[in-house]
Amino acid sequence: MGARTGQNLGTSPRREGRRRRAVSAAAAMAVGVMTLGVLAPPAASDSAAPTAAAAGPDAVQQALNTLVRDDGMPAALASVKDRKGRARTYTAGVGDLTTGAKVPRDGQVRIGSNTKAFTAVVVLQLVGEGKIDLDAFVDTYLPGLVRGEGIDGNRITVRHLLQHTSGLPDYGVHLDDDEIRNRYFEPRELLDLALDHPADAEPGKTWGYSNTNYVLAGLIVQKVTGRPLAEEMDRRIIQRIGLRHTYFPAPGEMTVREPHPRGYHRSPEDAPLRDFTEMDPSAGWAAGQLISTNSDLNRFFTALLAGRLLPAAQLAEMRTTVPVGTSGLRYGLGLTSRTLSCGGVYWGHGGDIAGYETRGGVTDDGRAANVAVTSIPTDQAAVRHVSEAVDTALCG
């Protein structure tokens, strides 16, 4: 549900080679890029000024056009909200490579590791309610469950899980597409897969991205509440702030419910792109299963940073970050900060899952932007262009 440490929030550098040999929808995906022949014309709309796009493409539209024209993304979508709350949506490319159908405006996409921010919010709400202690050990809630070579749930805290400082191995690098596309995974299966491998590091010693952390966080939520994670997420976040196009797919639900661009995936990298829109997302679960839109992600991160989802103390904990290598990216508790070219930072997460990549977040002064593309870029220019599109949207 993530990729490229420092850019896409995924596997650590020492695992990158193995990741490229065993990619999956549950972990960071390695996908090539392609050059498309015929592209649908790009479009933009402005809820405040519907005719604004007639004057010609603005900087955000140009950034999306670049992702399609130069980087081979089948489609690119964006939603941008300024300080006054005015929103614009953008599209470029085609929504279906077979039919040439238009890209649905603000269409639904699989948002991958953005799911981690939702899971972290639920955990922190429970912290605020006195039902979870951030510095309690995992064994407090899941006694005897987390054991393995160099792994002991009596040494790993809830904070370590949310901050990716647990040292737990990532189950995702041990799954491949053909194995998981049509298979349903129970969360405990994902955990067991991780625990078959030795620890990556001592708890609390270093930052290392691992989807396993969030599977455990989800299991703790279920143990403490006695309810399914999806139900708690829906009640505590999705319904509470009116995310009308966000949902946690039900077991066996492989399609995307509302209008959406189709997602494409290439594995191995020299293989043709495959339509990966329909898939079983259970290998992502608490780490990457949600479906949403760019506008709903803007609404979620805006509400979060405005204090509408967490008490001040828990939001402060979420925003307390550690550095991720030398990239300038910093990771809090399911929340990242990245620097902007125009000064300051923006807060969000980002996510990759076979067929889709999403990037974006919000600033402290109320700007918000999210960008989605319908294939995960691995070419460094494409990776940079996705980040630049977000920066352009937030700094424009």
For each residue, the residues with C-beta under 8 A, 3 or more apart:
1: 10 26 27 28 112 113 115 116 172 211 284 287 288 351 352 353
2: 8 9 10 11 27 28 112 113 209 211 288 350 351 352
3: 7 8 9 10 11 19 28 29 30 352 357 376 378
4: 7 8 9 10 16 28 378 383
5: 8 9 10 11 12 13 209 324 325 327
6: 324 325 326 327 328 329
7: 3 4 327 329 383 387
8: 2 3 4 5 28 350 352 357 359 376 383
9: 2 3 4 5 113 209 329 331 336 349 350 351
10: 1 2 3 4 5 19 27 28 113 209 352
11: 2 3 5 15 16 19 27 28 170 172 173 209
12: 5 15 16 200 208 209
13: 5 16 325
14:
15: 11 12 18 19 170 173
16: 4 11 12 13 19 20
17: 20 21
18: 15 21 22 173
19: 3 10 11 15 16 22 23 27 28 30 173
20: 16 17 23 30 269
21: 17 18 268
22: 18 19 173 174 175 176
23: 19 20 27 28 29 30 31 176 177 267 354
24: 27 29 172 175 176 177 179 180 283 354
25: 29 177 180 181 265 276 279 281 283 284 353 354 355
26: 1 171 172 175 180 185 190 211 283 284 287 288
27: 1 2 10 11 19 23 24 170 171 172 173 175 211
28: 1 2 3 4 8 10 11 19 23 172 173 352
29: 3 23 24 25 265 267 352 353 354 376
30: 3 19 20 23 267 268 269 376 378
31: 23 264 265 266 267 269 273 354 375 376 377 378
32: 266 269 270 273 378 379
33: 71 72 73 375 377 378 379 382
34: 72 266 273 375
35: 72
36: 39 68 72 74 93 94 97
37:
38: 94 100
39: 36 68 69 92 93 94
40: 93 94 95 100 101 102 103
41:
42: 57 61 64 65 68 90 91 92 93
43: 53 90 91 92 102 103 105
44: 52 53 57 58 60 61 88 89 90 91
45: 50 53 88 89 90 105
46: 49 50 52 53 86 87 88
47: 50 86 87 88
48: 86 87
49: 46 52
50: 45 46 47
51: 54
52: 44 46 49 55 88
53: 43 44 45 46 56 57 58 61
54: 51
55: 52
56: 53
57: 42 44 53 61 62 65
58: 44 53 61 62 396
59: 62 63 392 396
60: 44 63 64 78 80 88 90 369 389 392 393 396
61: 42 44 53 57 58 64 65 90 92
62: 57 58 59 65 66
63: 59 60 66 67 78 371 385 388 389 392 393
64: 42 60 61 67 68 76 77 78 90 91 92 93 371 389
65: 42 57 61 62 68 69 92
66: 62 63 69 70 71 385 389
67: 63 64 70 71 73 76 92 93 373 382 385 386 389
68: 36 39 42 64 65 71 72 73 74 75 76 92 93
69: 39 65 66
70: 66 67 381 385
71: 33 66 67 68 377 379 381 382 385
72: 33 34 35 36 68 375 382
73: 33 67 68 76 93 373 374 375 377 382
74: 36 68 93 94 97 261 262 264 273 373 374 375
75: 68 91 92 93 94 95 103 261 373 374
76: 64 67 68 73 90 91 92 93 103 371 372 373 374 389
77: 64 89 90 91 92 103 105 106 107 109 261 294 371 372 373
78: 60 63 64 89 90 91 294 369 370 371 372 389 393
79: 87 88 89 90 106 293 294 295 297 298 368 369 370
80: 60 87 88 89 90 298 368 369 393 394 396
81: 85 86 87 88 298 302 366 367 368 369
82: 85 86 366 367
83: 365 366 367
84:
85: 81 82 366
86: 46 47 48 81 82
87: 46 47 48 79 80 81 295 298
88: 44 45 46 47 52 60 79 80 81
89: 44 45 77 78 79 80 105 106 294 295
90: 42 43 44 45 60 61 64 76 77 78 79 80
91: 42 43 44 64 75 76 77 78 102 103 104 105
92: 39 42 43 61 64 65 67 68 75 76 77 103
93: 36 39 40 42 64 67 68 73 74 75 76 103 261 374
94: 36 38 39 40 74 75 97 100 101 102 103 261
95: 40 75 101 102 103 104 107 260 261 262
96: 99 100 101 261 262
97: 36 74 94 100 262 264 273 275
98: 275
99: 96
100: 38 40 94 96 97
101: 40 94 95 96
102: 40 43 91 94 95
103: 40 43 75 76 77 91 92 93 94 95 107 261
104: 91 95 107 108 259 260 261
105: 43 45 77 89 91
106: 77 79 89 245 293 294 295
107: 77 95 103 104 258 259 260 261 293
108: 104 245 256 257 258 259 260 291 292 293
109: 77 256 260 261 263 291 292 293 294 356 358 372 374
110: 256 263 281 290 291 353 355 356
111: 114 115 288 290 291 292 297 351 353 356 358
112: 1 2 115 284 288 350 351 352 353 356 357 358
113: 1 2 9 10 116 211 287 288 349 350 351 352 353
114: 111 117 118 290 292 297 348 349 350 351 358
115: 1 111 112 118 119 214 284 286 287 288 289 290 351
116: 1 113 119 120 214 286 287 288 334 349 351
117: 114 120 121 300 301 304 334 335 348 349
118: 114 115 121 122 233 237 290 300
119: 115 116 122 123 214 217 218 221 229 233 286 287 334
120: 116 117 123 124 162 214 217 318 333 334 335
121: 117 118 124 125 236 237 304 309 310 318 334
122: 118 119 125 126 221 229 232 233 236 237
123: 119 120 126 127 132 158 162 217 220 221 333 334
124: 120 121 127 128 162 310 314 315 317 318 333
125: 121 122 128 129 236 309 310 314
126: 122 123 129 131 132 221 224 225
127: 123 124 130 131 132 133 134 158 314 317
128: 124 125 310 311 313 314
129: 125 126
130: 127
131: 126 127 224 225
132: 123 126 127 136 141 158 220 224
133: 127 136 140 158
134: 127 157 158 159 162 317 333
135: 157 158 159
136: 132 133 140 141 157 158
137: 140 153 154 155 156 157
138: 141 142 145 146 153 154 156 157 158 161 216 220
139: 142 143 144 145 146 153 154
140: 133 136 137 143
141: 132 136 138 158 220 223 224
142: 138 139 145 146 153 216 219 220 223
143: 139 140 153
144: 139 147 153
145: 138 139 142 153 191 219
146: 138 139 142 151 152 153 156 168 191 195 216
147: 144 151 152 153 195
148: 151 194 195 196 197 198 199
149: 197 198 199
150: 167 198 199 202
151: 146 147 148 156 167 168 195 198 199
152: 146 147 155 156
153: 137 138 139 142 143 144 145 146 147 156
154: 137 138 139
155: 137 152 203
156: 137 138 146 151 152 153 160 161 166 167 168 203
157: 134 135 136 137 138 160 161 203 204
158: 123 127 132 133 134 135 136 138 141 161 162 217 220
159: 134 135 162 163 165 333
160: 156 157 163 165 166 167 203 204 213
161: 138 156 157 158 164 166 168 213 214 216 217 220
162: 120 123 124 134 158 159 213 214 217 333 334
163: 159 160 207 322 331 332 333
164: 161 207 208 209 210 213 331
165: 159 160 203 204 205 206 207 208 322
166: 156 160 161 203 210 212 213
167: 150 151 156 160 199 200 201 202 203 204 205 206 208
168: 146 151 156 161 194 199 200 210 212 213 216
169: 194 195 197 198 199 200 210 212
170: 11 15 27 173 194 200 209 210 211 212
171: 26 27 174 175 190 191 193 194 211 212 215
172: 1 11 24 26 27 28 175 211 283 287
173: 11 15 18 19 22 27 28 170
174: 22 171 193 194 196 197
175: 22 24 26 27 171 172 179 180 193 283
176: 22 23 24 179 180 267
177: 23 24 25 180 181 265 267 276 354
178: 181
179: 24 175 176 183
180: 24 25 26 175 176 177 183 185 279 280 283
181: 25 177 178 276 279 280
182: 254 279 280
183: 179 180 280 282 283
184: 251 252 280 282
185: 26 180 189 190 280 282 283 285
186: 189 190 282
187: 190 191 215 218 219 285 286
188: 191 192 219
189: 185 186 192 193
190: 26 171 185 186 187 193 194 211 212 215 283 285
191: 145 146 171 187 188 194 195 212 215 216 219
192: 188 189 195 196
193: 171 174 175 189 190 196
194: 148 168 169 170 171 174 190 191 197 210 212 215
195: 146 147 148 151 169 191 192
196: 148 174 192 193
197: 148 149 169 174 194
198: 148 149 150 151 169
199: 148 149 150 151 167 168 169 202
200: 12 167 168 169 170 208 210
201: 167 205 206 208
202: 150 167 199 205 206
203: 155 156 157 160 165 166 167
204: 157 160 165 167
205: 165 167 201 202
206: 165 167 201 202
207: 163 164 165 322 323 324 331
208: 12 164 165 167 200 201
209: 2 5 9 10 11 12 164 170
210: 164 166 168 169 170 194 200 213
211: 1 2 26 27 113 170 171 172 190 214 215 284 287 288
212: 166 168 169 170 171 190 191 194 215 216 287
213: 160 161 162 164 166 168 210 216 217 287
214: 115 116 119 120 161 162 211 217 218 285 286 287 288 334
215: 171 187 190 191 194 211 212 218 219 285 286 287
216: 138 142 146 161 168 191 212 213 219 220
217: 119 120 123 158 161 162 213 214 220 221 286
218: 119 187 214 215 221 222 229 285 286 287
219: 142 145 187 188 191 215 216 222 223 286
220: 123 132 138 141 142 158 161 216 217 223 224
221: 119 122 123 126 217 218 224 225 229 232 286
222: 218 219 225 226 227 228 229 232
223: 141 142 219 220 226
224: 126 131 132 141 220 221
225: 126 131 221 222 232
226: 222 223
227: 222 231 232
228: 222 231 232
229: 119 122 218 221 222 232 233 248 285 286
230: 233 234 248 250
231: 227 228 234 235
232: 122 221 222 225 227 228 229 235 236
233: 118 119 122 229 230 236 237 238 248 290
234: 230 231 237 238 239 247 248
235: 231 232 238 239 240
236: 121 122 125 232 233 240 309
237: 118 121 122 233 234 240 241 243 300 309
238: 233 234 235 241 243 246 247
239: 234 235 242 243
240: 235 236 237 309
241: 237 238 299 300 303 308 309
242: 239 299
243: 237 238 239 246 292 296 299 300
244: 296
245: 106 108 258 292 293 295 296
246: 238 243 290 291 292 293 296 300
247: 234 238 257 290 291 292
248: 229 230 233 234 289 290 291
249: 253 254 281 289 291
250: 230 253
251: 184 282
252: 184 280
253: 249 250
254: 182 249 278 279 280 281
255: 277 278
256: 108 109 110 260 277 291
257: 108 247 291
258: 107 108 245
259: 104 107 108
260: 95 104 107 108 109 256 277
261: 74 75 77 93 94 95 96 103 104 107 109 374
262: 74 95 96 97 275 277 355 374
263: 109 110 275 276 277 354 355 356 374 375
264: 31 74 97 273 274 275 276 355 374 375
265: 25 29 31 177 273 274 276 354 355 375 376
266: 31 32 34 269 271 272 273 274 375
267: 23 29 30 31 176 177 271 274 354
268: 21 30 271
269: 20 30 31 32 266 378
270: 32
271: 266 267 268 274
272: 266
273: 31 32 34 74 97 264 265 266 375
274: 264 265 266 267 271
275: 97 98 262 263 264 278
276: 25 177 181 263 264 265 279 354 355
277: 255 256 260 262 263 355
278: 254 255 275
279: 25 180 181 182 254 276 354 355
280: 180 181 182 183 184 185 252 254 283
281: 25 110 249 254 284 288 289 353
282: 183 184 185 186 251 285 289
283: 24 25 26 172 175 180 183 185 190 280
284: 1 25 26 112 115 211 281 287 288 289 353
285: 185 187 190 214 215 218 229 282 288 289
286: 115 116 119 187 214 215 217 218 219 221 229 289
287: 1 26 113 115 116 119 172 211 212 213 214 215 218 284
288: 1 2 26 111 112 113 115 116 211 214 281 284 285 351 353
289: 115 248 249 281 282 284 285 286
290: 110 111 114 115 118 233 246 247 248
291: 108 109 110 111 246 247 248 249 256 257
292: 108 109 111 114 243 245 246 247 296 297 300
293: 79 106 107 108 109 245 246 296 297
294: 77 78 79 89 106 109 297 298 358 360 370 371 372
295: 79 87 89 106 245 298 299 370
296: 243 244 245 246 292 293 299 300
297: 79 111 114 292 293 294 300 301 348 358 360 370
298: 79 80 81 87 294 295 301 302 360 362 368 369 370
299: 241 242 243 295 296 302 303
300: 117 118 237 241 243 246 292 296 297 303 304
301: 117 297 298 304 305 347 348 360 361 362 368
302: 81 298 299 305 306 362 366 368
303: 241 299 300 306 308 309
304: 117 121 300 301 308 309 310 315 318 335
305: 301 302 315 347 362 364
306: 302 303
307: 310 311 312 315
308: 241 303 304
309: 121 125 236 237 240 241 303 304 315
310: 121 124 125 128 304 307 314 315 318
311: 128 307 314 315
312: 307 315 316
313: 128 316 317
314: 124 125 127 128 310 311 317 318
315: 124 304 305 307 309 310 311 312 318 319
316: 312 313 319 320
317: 124 127 134 313 314 320 332 333
318: 120 121 124 304 310 314 315 332 333 334 335
319: 315 316 332 335 337 347
320: 316 317 332 333
321: 330 331 332 335 336 337
322: 163 165 207 330 331 332
323: 207 326 329 330
324: 5 6 207 327 329 330 331 336
325: 5 6 13 329
326: 6 323
327: 5 6 7 324
328: 6 338 339
329: 6 7 9 323 324 325 336 337 338
330: 321 322 323 324 336 337 338
331: 9 163 164 207 321 322 324 335 336
332: 163 317 318 319 320 321 322 335 336 337
333: 120 123 124 134 159 162 163 317 318 320
334: 116 117 119 120 121 123 162 214 318 349
335: 117 120 304 318 319 321 331 332 347 348 349
336: 9 321 324 329 330 331 332 347 348 349 350 361
337: 319 321 329 330 332 345 346 347
338: 328 329 330 345 346 348 361 387
339: 328 344 345
340: 343 344 345 346 363 391 394 395
341: 391 395
342: 391 394 395
343: 340
344: 339 340 363 364
345: 337 338 339 340 363 364
346: 337 338 340 360 361 362 363 367 369 390 394
347: 301 305 319 335 336 337 361 362 363 364
348: 114 117 297 301 335 336 338 359 360 361 362 370
349: 9 113 114 116 117 334 335 336 361
350: 2 8 9 112 113 114 336 357 358 359 360
351: 1 2 9 111 112 113 114 115 116 288 356 357 358
352: 1 2 3 8 10 28 29 112 113 356 357 376
353: 1 25 29 110 111 112 113 281 284 288 356
354: 23 24 25 29 31 177 263 265 267 276 279 376
355: 25 110 262 263 264 265 276 277 279 374 375 376
356: 109 110 111 112 263 351 352 353 372 373 374 375 376
357: 3 8 112 350 351 352 372 373 375 376 377 386
358: 109 111 112 114 294 297 350 351 370 371 372
359: 8 348 350 370 371 372 386 387 389 390
360: 294 297 298 301 346 348 350 368 369 370 371 390 393
361: 301 336 338 346 347 348 349 368 369 370 390 394
362: 298 301 302 305 346 347 348 366 367 368
363: 340 344 345 346 347 366 367 368 394
364: 305 344 345 347
365: 83
366: 81 82 83 85 302 362 363
367: 81 82 83 346 362 363 394
368: 79 80 81 298 301 302 360 361 362 363 394
369: 60 78 79 80 81 298 346 360 361 390 393 394
370: 78 79 294 295 297 298 348 358 359 360 361 390
371: 63 64 76 77 78 294 358 359 360 386 389 390 393
372: 76 77 78 109 294 356 357 358 359
373: 67 73 74 75 76 77 356 357 376 377 386
374: 73 74 75 76 93 109 261 262 263 264 355 356
375: 31 33 34 72 73 74 263 264 265 266 273 355 356 357
376: 3 8 29 30 31 265 352 354 355 356 357 373
377: 31 33 71 73 357 373 382 383 385 386
378: 3 4 30 31 32 33 269 382 383
379: 32 33 71 382 383
380: 383 384
381: 70 71 384 385
382: 33 67 71 72 73 377 378 379 385 386
383: 4 7 8 377 378 379 380 386 387
384: 380 381 387 388
385: 63 66 67 70 71 377 381 382 388 389
386: 67 357 359 371 373 377 382 383 389 390
387: 7 338 359 383 384 390 391
388: 63 384 385 391 392
389: 60 63 64 66 67 76 78 359 371 385 386 392 393
390: 346 359 360 361 369 370 371 386 387 393 394
391: 340 341 342 387 388 394 395
392: 59 60 63 388 389 395 396
393: 60 63 78 80 360 369 371 389 390 396
394: 80 340 342 346 361 363 367 368 369 390 391
395: 340 341 342 391 392
396: 58 59 60 80 392 393
